[in-house]
Amino acid sequence: MPECDDSADCALFDGVEATDLAVKGVRFTECAFDTLRIIASSFQGSQFSEVWVHGSQFVSGTLADTSWQNSEVVTSSFAGVEMHGVTLRRVTFHNCKFDSVNFRSARMRDVTFADCVLRDADFGGASLERVSATGSELTGIKMDHVTLKDVDLRGATRLSIASGTERLEGATITPLQLVELAPAFARALGVSVRE
């Protein structure tokens, strides 16, 4: 991996395993990352443009304040990773898992989560525009103070919102999803439902 304030162009990072790695503020352009295992490491403030990530694991550590554009992430997992303040533009995630990932204050535009699992992800204060979740499971997600525009959740195979249900303005859901979310909507509105 390049040193801080360096850049990498058209590079392949294959089979890298690292703990406590610090590559803050690095610019990656047209790079490929294959079968990485990165633990408790920091990429804070780094930029990823036209990159491809495959079969990689990110455990704890931070990708906070990073920017990603025109990129694809495939069959990868993120567990306990700090991604607050991340900027995603034209990014597709295929068959990825996000477990307890902090997306607070993230900015996402033209982002697709396809066949992904997002468990206990926190989108508090995030801005999502033209984001979709085709074939994905979203469970226990937090949407407090989120701003949505043209967000399509109809393709989600599971949709469970832990908090912030009242902030779903700007999202499109199916009638069945509406029924499943009805108790959460009632709680958010302070409505008691009793026999």
NULO-774662 format. One record per residue (C-alpha): residue number from 1; residue in one letter; x, y, z. Coordinates in nm, 3 decimals. Layout:
NULO-774662
+------+--------+---------+---------+---------+
! kero ! drense !       u !       v !       w !
+------+--------+---------+---------+---------+
!  NUM !      A !       X !       Y !       Z !
...
+------+--------+---------+---------+---------+
//
This chain:
NULO-774662
+------+--------+---------+---------+---------+
! kero ! drense !       u !       v !       w !
+------+--------+---------+---------+---------+
!    1 !      M !   0.000 !   0.000 !   0.000 !
!    2 !      P !   0.122 !   0.354 !  -0.071 !
!    3 !      E !   0.239 !   0.585 !   0.203 !
!    4 !      C !   0.034 !   0.876 !   0.332 !
!    5 !      D !  -0.022 !   1.162 !   0.081 !
!    6 !      D !   0.084 !   0.931 !  -0.204 !
!    7 !      S !  -0.125 !   0.802 !  -0.492 !
!    8 !      A !  -0.170 !   0.477 !  -0.681 !
!    9 !      D !  -0.275 !   0.453 !  -1.045 !
!   10 !      C !  -0.368 !   0.133 !  -1.232 !
!   11 !      A !  -0.233 !  -0.083 !  -0.947 !
!   12 !      L !  -0.338 !  -0.433 !  -0.836 !
!   13 !      F !  -0.349 !  -0.512 !  -0.464 !
!   14 !      D !  -0.396 !  -0.888 !  -0.440 !
!   15 !      G !  -0.417 !  -1.098 !  -0.125 !
!   16 !      V !  -0.307 !  -0.820 !   0.111 !
!   17 !      E !  -0.357 !  -0.896 !   0.482 !
!   18 !      A !  -0.290 !  -0.612 !   0.723 !
!   19 !      T !  -0.373 !  -0.491 !   1.073 !
!   20 !      D !  -0.337 !  -0.133 !   1.199 !
!   21 !      L !  -0.260 !  -0.011 !   0.849 !
!   22 !      A !  -0.259 !   0.370 !   0.804 !
!   23 !      V !  -0.301 !   0.498 !   0.449 !
!   24 !      K !  -0.485 !   0.826 !   0.512 !
!   25 !      G !  -0.545 !   1.072 !   0.234 !
!   26 !      V !  -0.430 !   0.845 !  -0.049 !
!   27 !      R !  -0.570 !   0.871 !  -0.402 !
!   28 !      F !  -0.645 !   0.538 !  -0.575 !
!   29 !      T !  -0.732 !   0.564 !  -0.945 !
!   30 !      E !  -0.825 !   0.268 !  -1.171 !
!   31 !      C !  -0.700 !   0.021 !  -0.909 !
!   32 !      A !  -0.814 !  -0.333 !  -0.831 !
!   33 !      F !  -0.831 !  -0.477 !  -0.478 !
!   34 !      D !  -0.868 !  -0.855 !  -0.466 !
!   35 !      T !  -0.909 !  -1.079 !  -0.158 !
!   36 !      L !  -0.789 !  -0.824 !   0.096 !
!   37 !      R !  -0.824 !  -0.875 !   0.471 !
!   38 !      I !  -0.788 !  -0.539 !   0.642 !
!   39 !      I !  -0.832 !  -0.516 !   1.020 !
!   40 !      A !  -0.844 !  -0.205 !   1.243 !
!   41 !      S !  -0.692 !   0.011 !   0.971 !
!   42 !      S !  -0.749 !   0.366 !   0.853 !
!   43 !      F !  -0.808 !   0.494 !   0.501 !
!   44 !      Q !  -0.958 !   0.818 !   0.630 !
!   45 !      G !  -0.986 !   1.091 !   0.368 !
!   46 !      S !  -0.867 !   0.869 !   0.083 !
!   47 !      Q !  -1.015 !   0.889 !  -0.267 !
!   48 !      F !  -1.120 !   0.589 !  -0.477 !
!   49 !      S !  -1.196 !   0.657 !  -0.842 !
!   50 !      E !  -1.286 !   0.383 !  -1.093 !
!   51 !      V !  -1.174 !   0.107 !  -0.857 !
!   52 !      W !  -1.284 !  -0.257 !  -0.833 !
!   53 !      V !  -1.294 !  -0.440 !  -0.501 !
!   54 !      H !  -1.353 !  -0.817 !  -0.490 !
!   55 !      G !  -1.367 !  -1.080 !  -0.216 !
!   56 !      S !  -1.232 !  -0.848 !   0.051 !
!   57 !      Q !  -1.292 !  -0.811 !   0.425 !
!   58 !      F !  -1.277 !  -0.489 !   0.623 !
!   59 !      V !  -1.305 !  -0.539 !   0.999 !
!   60 !      S !  -1.339 !  -0.236 !   1.229 !
!   61 !      G !  -1.111 !   0.049 !   1.128 !
!   62 !      T !  -1.224 !   0.351 !   0.930 !
!   63 !      L !  -1.314 !   0.455 !   0.580 !
!   64 !      A !  -1.452 !   0.783 !   0.718 !
!   65 !      D !  -1.454 !   1.088 !   0.491 !
!   66 !      T !  -1.342 !   0.880 !   0.192 !
!   67 !      S !  -1.484 !   0.946 !  -0.153 !
!   68 !      W !  -1.574 !   0.678 !  -0.407 !
!   69 !      Q !  -1.690 !   0.729 !  -0.764 !
!   70 !      N !  -1.750 !   0.510 !  -1.069 !
!   71 !      S !  -1.656 !   0.202 !  -0.867 !
!   72 !      E !  -1.774 !  -0.154 !  -0.804 !
!   73 !      V !  -1.747 !  -0.362 !  -0.487 !
!   74 !      V !  -1.822 !  -0.735 !  -0.520 !
!   75 !      T !  -1.859 !  -1.017 !  -0.263 !
!   76 !      S !  -1.696 !  -0.815 !   0.014 !
!   77 !      S !  -1.779 !  -0.755 !   0.380 !
!   78 !      F !  -1.760 !  -0.460 !   0.615 !
!   79 !      A !  -1.796 !  -0.529 !   0.989 !
!   80 !      G !  -1.793 !  -0.251 !   1.245 !
!   81 !      V !  -1.636 !  -0.013 !   0.995 !
!   82 !      E !  -1.660 !   0.365 !   1.037 !
!   83 !      M !  -1.785 !   0.509 !   0.708 !
!   84 !      H !  -1.929 !   0.834 !   0.843 !
!   85 !      G !  -1.898 !   1.126 !   0.605 !
!   86 !      V !  -1.824 !   0.896 !   0.309 !
!   87 !      T !  -1.917 !   1.024 !  -0.037 !
!   88 !      L !  -2.039 !   0.764 !  -0.287 !
!   89 !      R !  -2.111 !   0.859 !  -0.649 !
!   90 !      R !  -2.207 !   0.598 !  -0.909 !
!   91 !      V !  -2.100 !   0.306 !  -0.691 !
!   92 !      T !  -2.243 !  -0.046 !  -0.707 !
!   93 !      F !  -2.219 !  -0.305 !  -0.430 !
!   94 !      H !  -2.288 !  -0.665 !  -0.539 !
!   95 !      N !  -2.340 !  -0.945 !  -0.285 !
!   96 !      C !  -2.176 !  -0.751 !  -0.002 !
!   97 !      K !  -2.238 !  -0.761 !   0.373 !
!   98 !      F !  -2.246 !  -0.458 !   0.601 !
!   99 !      D !  -2.265 !  -0.538 !   0.972 !
!  100 !      S !  -2.294 !  -0.248 !   1.221 !
!  101 !      V !  -2.145 !   0.000 !   0.974 !
!  102 !      N !  -2.163 !   0.371 !   1.057 !
!  103 !      F !  -2.284 !   0.564 !   0.750 !
!  104 !      R !  -2.370 !   0.878 !   0.950 !
!  105 !      S !  -2.363 !   1.198 !   0.743 !
!  106 !      A !  -2.278 !   0.997 !   0.429 !
!  107 !      R !  -2.360 !   1.143 !   0.088 !
!  108 !      M !  -2.475 !   0.886 !  -0.166 !
!  109 !      R !  -2.587 !   0.948 !  -0.522 !
!  110 !      D !  -2.658 !   0.685 !  -0.787 !
!  111 !      V !  -2.566 !   0.399 !  -0.554 !
!  112 !      T !  -2.693 !   0.043 !  -0.591 !
!  113 !      F !  -2.693 !  -0.226 !  -0.322 !
!  114 !      A !  -2.763 !  -0.546 !  -0.519 !
!  115 !      D !  -2.816 !  -0.874 !  -0.329 !
!  116 !      C !  -2.651 !  -0.725 !  -0.020 !
!  117 !      V !  -2.712 !  -0.761 !   0.353 !
!  118 !      L !  -2.716 !  -0.446 !   0.566 !
!  119 !      R !  -2.754 !  -0.528 !   0.933 !
!  120 !      D !  -2.773 !  -0.257 !   1.203 !
!  121 !      A !  -2.634 !   0.005 !   0.964 !
!  122 !      D !  -2.664 !   0.365 !   1.085 !
!  123 !      F !  -2.757 !   0.622 !   0.818 !
!  124 !      G !  -2.821 !   0.904 !   1.068 !
!  125 !      G !  -2.799 !   1.244 !   0.902 !
!  126 !      A !  -2.706 !   1.092 !   0.565 !
!  127 !      S !  -2.820 !   1.222 !   0.226 !
!  128 !      L !  -2.930 !   0.955 !  -0.023 !
!  129 !      E !  -3.029 !   1.031 !  -0.382 !
!  130 !      R !  -3.118 !   0.771 !  -0.643 !
!  131 !      V !  -3.018 !   0.483 !  -0.416 !
!  132 !      S !  -3.167 !   0.136 !  -0.463 !
!  133 !      A !  -3.153 !  -0.193 !  -0.273 !
!  134 !      T !  -3.244 !  -0.463 !  -0.523 !
!  135 !      G !  -3.252 !  -0.813 !  -0.372 !
!  136 !      S !  -3.103 !  -0.683 !  -0.048 !
!  137 !      E !  -3.190 !  -0.738 !   0.318 !
!  138 !      L !  -3.203 !  -0.425 !   0.533 !
!  139 !      T !  -3.253 !  -0.513 !   0.898 !
!  140 !      G !  -3.233 !  -0.293 !   1.206 !
!  141 !      I !  -3.119 !   0.009 !   1.008 !
!  142 !      K !  -3.127 !   0.358 !   1.160 !
!  143 !      M !  -3.260 !   0.643 !   0.946 !
!  144 !      D !  -3.266 !   0.930 !   1.198 !
!  145 !      H !  -3.246 !   1.275 !   1.034 !
!  146 !      V !  -3.178 !   1.118 !   0.693 !
!  147 !      T !  -3.267 !   1.303 !   0.371 !
!  148 !      L !  -3.396 !   1.088 !   0.084 !
!  149 !      K !  -3.461 !   1.169 !  -0.280 !
!  150 !      D !  -3.570 !   0.910 !  -0.537 !
!  151 !      V !  -3.467 !   0.621 !  -0.310 !
!  152 !      D !  -3.613 !   0.291 !  -0.429 !
!  153 !      L !  -3.655 !   0.028 !  -0.158 !
!  154 !      R !  -3.912 !  -0.182 !  -0.344 !
!  155 !      G !  -3.655 !  -0.445 !  -0.440 !
!  156 !      A !  -3.548 !  -0.510 !  -0.081 !
!  157 !      T !  -3.629 !  -0.866 !   0.023 !
!  158 !      R !  -3.646 !  -0.753 !   0.385 !
!  159 !      L !  -3.693 !  -0.404 !   0.529 !
!  160 !      S !  -3.673 !  -0.348 !   0.903 !
!  161 !      I !  -3.610 !   0.002 !   1.038 !
!  162 !      A !  -3.494 !   0.042 !   1.398 !
!  163 !      S !  -3.544 !   0.420 !   1.412 !
!  164 !      G !  -3.622 !   0.713 !   1.186 !
!  165 !      T !  -3.921 !   0.561 !   1.008 !
!  166 !      E !  -4.077 !   0.908 !   0.997 !
!  167 !      R !  -3.787 !   1.021 !   0.776 !
!  168 !      L !  -3.878 !   0.799 !   0.479 !
!  169 !      E !  -4.016 !   1.085 !   0.273 !
!  170 !      G !  -3.851 !   1.057 !  -0.068 !
!  171 !      A !  -3.845 !   0.676 !  -0.065 !
!  172 !      T !  -4.061 !   0.436 !  -0.265 !
!  173 !      I !  -4.177 !   0.112 !  -0.102 !
!  174 !      T !  -4.424 !  -0.162 !  -0.193 !
!  175 !      P !  -4.773 !  -0.202 !  -0.040 !
!  176 !      L !  -4.649 !  -0.514 !   0.144 !
!  177 !      Q !  -4.353 !  -0.323 !   0.286 !
!  178 !      L !  -4.593 !  -0.053 !   0.401 !
!  179 !      V !  -4.796 !  -0.311 !   0.592 !
!  180 !      E !  -4.480 !  -0.455 !   0.749 !
!  181 !      L !  -4.362 !  -0.107 !   0.852 !
!  182 !      A !  -4.703 !   0.000 !   0.984 !
!  183 !      P !  -4.618 !  -0.066 !   1.353 !
!  184 !      A !  -4.301 !   0.144 !   1.319 !
!  185 !      F !  -4.494 !   0.424 !   1.149 !
!  186 !      A !  -4.754 !   0.413 !   1.428 !
!  187 !      R !  -4.484 !   0.439 !   1.696 !
!  188 !      A !  -4.318 !   0.729 !   1.514 !
!  189 !      L !  -4.651 !   0.913 !   1.501 !
!  190 !      G !  -4.734 !   0.833 !   1.863 !
!  191 !      V !  -5.037 !   0.628 !   1.759 !
!  192 !      S !  -5.156 !   0.348 !   1.987 !
!  193 !      V !  -5.303 !   0.047 !   1.805 !
!  194 !      R !  -5.525 !  -0.171 !   2.026 !
!  195 !      E !  -5.803 !  -0.421 !   1.991 !
+------+--------+---------+---------+---------+
//
